[in-house]
């Protein structure tokens, strides 16, 4: 753990980039019924029921010290 924290304390060197990778699974959902649009004096109304359309994995690579993702 301390070895990793020491890496974050080092100065930025473009020849030795510090890159972090993260993955997050997400469900792909779709509304089962059409929502009722907003009207004057009332907000949009939508149903809590949904249709599941599978899953997807989101990957992100970040180089914090260079400000890149």
HELIX and SHEET records of a PDB file:
HELIX    1   1 UNK A    2  UNK A    9  1                                   8    
HELIX    2   2 UNK A   64  UNK A   66  5                                   3    
SHEET    1   A 2 UNK A  20  UNK A  31  0                                        
SHEET    2   A 2 UNK A  50  UNK A  62 -1                                        
END                                                                             
